[in-house]
Amino acid sequence: MQLTQKEKELLKDLKGQEKLCVEKYSQHAAAANDEQLSQLLNYLGGVEQRHLDIITKIGRGGGSEE
């Protein structure tokens, strides 16, 4: 399936947002003093990373996997 220019632009924006989320969760996990909080933030960062991977795959024409 060929993406429209608007869809490509939206995917680019989403990728940027997901990258930012991954970075922020990672930074906050590293700074957390509580081990459980750090683990939760790392887990959430992993969820966002999977979102980023899916968006990247869609952008390359690979479709979605859930």
TAMOBEL-V708036 format. One record per backbone hydrogen bond with DSSP energy under -1.0 kcal/mol. NH is the residue of the N-H (numbers start at 1). CO is the residue of the C=O. If there is no record, write none. Layout:
NH;CO
NH;CO
This chain:
8;4
9;5
10;6
11;7
12;8
13;9
14;10
15;11
16;12
17;13
18;14
19;15
20;16
21;17
22;18
23;19
24;20
25;21
26;22
27;23
28;24
29;25
30;26
31;27
32;28
38;34
39;35
40;36
41;37
42;38
43;39
44;40
45;41
46;42
47;43
48;44
49;45
50;46
51;47
52;48
53;49
54;50
55;51
56;52
57;53
58;54
59;55
60;56
61;58
62;57
